[in-house]
Amino acid sequence: MLRRRRRRGQKGRIPKPIRLGVHPHISTFIPYPQTNLTPIYLEPAELEALRLVDLEGLSQEDAGVRMEVSRGTVWRLLQSARKKVAQALTEGRPLMIES
């Protein structure tokens, strides 16, 4: 499944689509008890990079081949996803997966 990315702003080239292997069946993780109601939004591409590298144990290079993006893009997505997940866990905030 290809996922189009949106350009932020008016300048620059249009981003290349990212191939997603699995579409998540759930869209929200809510901690109990909730201490902070402001959700953190995780992009599907970030979730896919996290799944491929951390769950399946692929290298960033192999994950980039599967997602049809560069290794640098996988690294950026992975760093962003890890930061968001860690923030949601430590602050007790809901984690929402954008669709």
C-alpha positions in Angstrom: 0.0 0.0 0.0 1.4 3.4 -1.0 0.9 6.4 1.3 1.3 9.8 -0.1 3.0 12.4 2.1 2.1 16.0 2.4 4.4 18.8 1.6 4.8 21.3 4.5 4.6 24.7 3.1 4.8 25.8 -0.6 8.4 25.4 -1.4 10.5 22.3 -2.2 9.9 19.1 -4.1 6.8 16.9 -3.6 7.7 14.0 -1.2 8.0 10.5 -2.6 5.3 8.1 -1.5 6.2 5.6 1.2 5.2 1.9 0.9 3.5 0.6 4.0 3.5 -3.1 4.6 0.8 -3.3 7.3 -2.1 -0.9 8.0 -2.7 -0.8 11.8 -6.1 -2.2 12.9 -6.3 0.1 15.9 -5.8 3.8 15.9 -5.5 4.8 19.6 -3.6 3.7 22.7 -5.0 5.3 25.9 -3.1 4.9 29.2 -5.0 4.2 32.4 -5.2 6.3 34.4 -5.0 9.3 32.1 -2.9 12.1 33.5 -2.7 14.3 30.4 -5.4 14.3 27.8 -3.4 16.0 25.0 -2.8 13.2 22.5 0.4 12.6 20.6 0.0 11.8 16.9 2.1 9.1 15.2 2.2 9.0 11.4 1.7 5.6 9.7 5.1 5.9 8.1 6.7 6.4 11.5 4.8 3.3 12.8 6.0 1.2 9.8 9.6 2.2 10.3 9.4 1.4 14.0 7.8 -2.0 13.2 10.4 -3.0 10.6 13.5 -2.0 12.6 12.5 -2.6 16.2 9.9 -5.4 15.9 11.2 -7.4 12.9 14.9 -6.6 13.5 15.7 -5.3 10.0 18.5 -2.9 9.5 17.6 0.7 8.5 19.0 -0.1 5.0 16.7 -3.1 4.6 13.7 -1.2 6.0 14.4 1.6 3.5 14.4 -1.0 0.6 11.0 -2.4 1.8 9.5 1.1 2.3 11.0 2.3 -1.0 12.7 5.3 0.7 16.3 6.1 1.6 18.1 4.9 4.7 18.2 8.5 5.9 14.4 8.8 5.7 14.0 5.6 7.7 16.4 7.0 10.3 14.4 10.3 10.5 11.1 8.5 10.8 12.5 6.1 13.4 13.9 8.9 15.6 10.6 10.7 15.5 8.5 7.6 16.3 10.8 6.6 19.2 10.6 10.1 20.7 6.8 10.2 20.4 6.3 6.7 21.9 8.7 7.5 24.8 6.9 10.8 25.4 3.5 9.1 25.5 4.7 6.5 27.9 6.5 8.8 30.3 3.9 11.5 30.3 0.8 9.2 30.3 -0.6 10.8 27.1 -2.8 9.0 24.6 -1.0 7.9 21.4 -3.1 8.3 18.2 -2.1 6.8 14.8 -3.2 9.1 12.0 -4.9 7.5 9.1 
